[in-house]
Amino acid sequence: MIDQPEEVDMMFWYGNETNVWGYALMTISMVLFWGLVIYGAVALIRSPAREDRPAAATRPTPELLLADRLARGEIDEEQYLQTLETLRGGPRPLAKS
């Protein structure tokens, strides 16, 4: 009988080197992973800040503030019309010297 050498499984420790596709896959995976981590961090930081800031569209315009003053009776109609004309860039009365 012929003596045969015993087979030993090395569990891929030697001789199984990574090829170009393996390195490409590792690089792409690393870039995607860190991109998602950074994107998630930025999203978490920015989202509460958006809720705290009032929107610019909700601020009342000067004309609305003037109309509110007229509605509350703080000014009369003549003062309202004169101030509204001034706000809209209309003619201003001449000052007496």
C-alpha positions as CSV (number, residue, x, y, z in Angstrom):
1,M,0.0,0.0,0.0
2,I,1.2,3.5,-0.8
3,D,1.5,6.0,2.0
4,Q,-0.5,9.2,1.2
5,P,0.2,12.4,3.0
6,E,-2.6,13.5,5.3
7,E,-4.8,16.4,4.1
8,V,-5.0,19.4,6.3
9,D,-7.6,22.1,5.9
10,M,-6.0,25.6,6.5
11,M,-9.3,27.5,6.7
12,F,-8.2,29.9,4.0
13,W,-5.3,31.4,6.0
14,Y,-2.8,31.1,3.3
15,G,-2.9,31.3,-0.5
16,N,-6.3,33.0,-0.8
17,E,-5.4,36.5,-1.6
18,T,-7.9,39.3,-2.3
19,N,-8.1,40.2,-6.0
20,V,-8.9,43.6,-7.6
21,W,-12.6,43.1,-7.3
22,G,-12.4,42.4,-3.6
23,Y,-10.5,45.7,-3.0
24,A,-12.9,47.6,-5.2
25,L,-15.9,46.2,-3.3
26,M,-14.3,47.0,0.1
27,T,-13.5,50.6,-1.1
28,I,-17.1,51.2,-2.4
29,S,-18.6,49.7,0.8
30,M,-16.4,51.8,3.0
31,V,-17.3,55.0,1.1
32,L,-21.1,54.2,1.2
33,F,-20.9,53.3,4.9
34,W,-19.2,56.6,6.0
35,G,-21.4,58.6,3.6
36,L,-24.5,57.2,5.3
37,V,-23.1,57.8,8.8
38,I,-22.3,61.5,7.9
39,Y,-25.7,62.0,6.2
40,G,-27.5,60.6,9.2
41,A,-25.6,62.8,11.7
42,V,-26.3,65.9,9.6
43,A,-30.0,65.0,9.3
44,L,-30.2,64.5,13.1
45,I,-28.6,67.8,13.8
46,R,-30.6,69.8,11.3
47,S,-34.1,68.5,11.8
48,P,-34.7,69.9,15.4
49,A,-33.3,73.2,14.3
50,R,-35.8,73.6,11.5
51,E,-38.8,73.1,13.9
52,D,-37.5,75.8,16.3
53,R,-37.1,78.5,13.7
54,P,-40.3,80.4,12.7
55,A,-40.9,80.5,9.0
56,A,-40.4,83.9,7.3
57,A,-43.8,83.6,5.7
58,T,-45.6,83.6,9.1
59,R,-44.3,87.1,10.0
60,P,-46.9,89.8,9.5
61,T,-46.2,92.4,6.9
62,P,-46.2,96.1,7.9
63,E,-49.6,96.5,6.1
64,L,-51.1,93.7,8.2
65,L,-49.8,95.3,11.4
66,L,-51.3,98.6,10.3
67,A,-54.7,96.9,9.6
68,D,-54.6,95.3,13.0
69,R,-54.1,98.7,14.6
70,L,-57.0,100.1,12.7
71,A,-59.2,97.1,13.7
72,R,-58.3,97.5,17.4
73,G,-59.1,101.2,17.2
74,E,-55.6,102.5,17.9
75,I,-55.7,104.7,14.8
76,D,-58.5,106.2,12.8
77,E,-59.2,105.7,9.1
78,E,-57.4,108.9,8.0
79,Q,-54.2,107.9,9.8
80,Y,-54.5,104.4,8.4
81,L,-54.8,105.6,4.8
82,Q,-52.0,108.1,5.2
83,T,-49.7,105.6,6.7
84,L,-50.6,102.9,4.1
85,E,-49.8,105.4,1.3
86,T,-46.5,106.1,3.0
87,L,-45.7,102.4,3.3
88,R,-46.5,101.8,-0.4
89,G,-44.2,104.7,-1.4
90,G,-46.8,107.2,-2.3
91,P,-46.5,111.0,-2.0
92,R,-45.6,112.4,1.4
93,P,-47.1,115.6,2.8
94,L,-44.8,118.6,2.8
95,A,-43.4,119.6,6.2
96,K,-44.3,123.1,7.4
97,S,-41.3,125.2,8.4
